[in-house]
Amino acid sequence: MLKNRIENLIYIVKKLRDPENGCPWNIQQTHESLLPYLLEEAYEVIDAIKNKNDESVKEELGDLLLQIILHSVIADENKNFNFETILDNLNKKLIRRHPHIFKKPKKLKNEELKRQWDNIKESEGKVTKLNDPFHSIIKNNSALSQTIKISNIAKDLGFDWKNYQGPALKVKEELNEVLEETKKQKRTKIKLEEEIGDLLFSVVNLSRHLDINPEIALLSANTKFIKRFNLMLKQFNNKEEFIKAKNKVKQKNWNKIKKL
């Protein structure tokens, strides 16, 4: 049964964290020390899904679940909450936030769903009507994620481009401003950083208008670059030979790899 499997998983994690007979690494972990692993496992799930590898998705979801169990066990040790209360809280929240499914079943359009969602979150105290509409932005989120949320809030308030052509033109404009800044004899790092920030902000908005998640797009680009770079390295006998090779030779090999 599912319940037994969950209980067994919690038992295993508690065994790993046993102060006397547990695993030293697991015993040392705290909510804070586990944060990098929580983020890493989430990204590995994304990578497995992008690669359409069901076996990897299964394994990576398990690793992500382990992080959740670890946090729940640590909280239980501190007598704050446990995995059972996490589940209870989640079940109640899902039912409360979907009255059109569980309370009064009815079909709602996207606009109605969003309005209902915002009203429910406001009633929960998750959203409050303050003078700053961006007060709910989570600073610990990645800059890309923050930009998407900031732009969506601006959109809800009627400040947005009509389609992708607007941010596409803005990307060109911001790129030119970056290049213009590099030509200045007295350019400063702060000003150049500002211009590049504006460029990245525009690129994220272009992604948003094209219904592309920039975080996932960038992860895919990173994976593609690593794959191509490693293939290019194989064209040389060793890394030292690659480092000493002329740029023209490297570029020729890079262009060759890109065509594969």
Secondary structure as GFF3:
##gff-version 3
##sequence-region A 1 260
A	DSSP	alpha_helix	2	16	.	.	.	ID=ss1
A	DSSP	alpha_helix	24	28	.	.	.	ID=ss2
A	DSSP	alpha_helix	35	50	.	.	.	ID=ss3
A	DSSP	alpha_helix	54	77	.	.	.	ID=ss4
A	DSSP	alpha_helix	83	96	.	.	.	ID=ss5
A	DSSP	alpha_helix	99	102	.	.	.	ID=ss6
A	DSSP	alpha_helix	110	123	.	.	.	ID=ss7
A	DSSP	alpha_helix	143	156	.	.	.	ID=ss8
A	DSSP	alpha_helix	165	183	.	.	.	ID=ss9
A	DSSP	alpha_helix	189	209	.	.	.	ID=ss10
A	DSSP	alpha_helix	214	233	.	.	.	ID=ss11
A	DSSP	alpha_helix	239	244	.	.	.	ID=ss12
A	DSSP	alpha_helix	247	258	.	.	.	ID=ss13
###
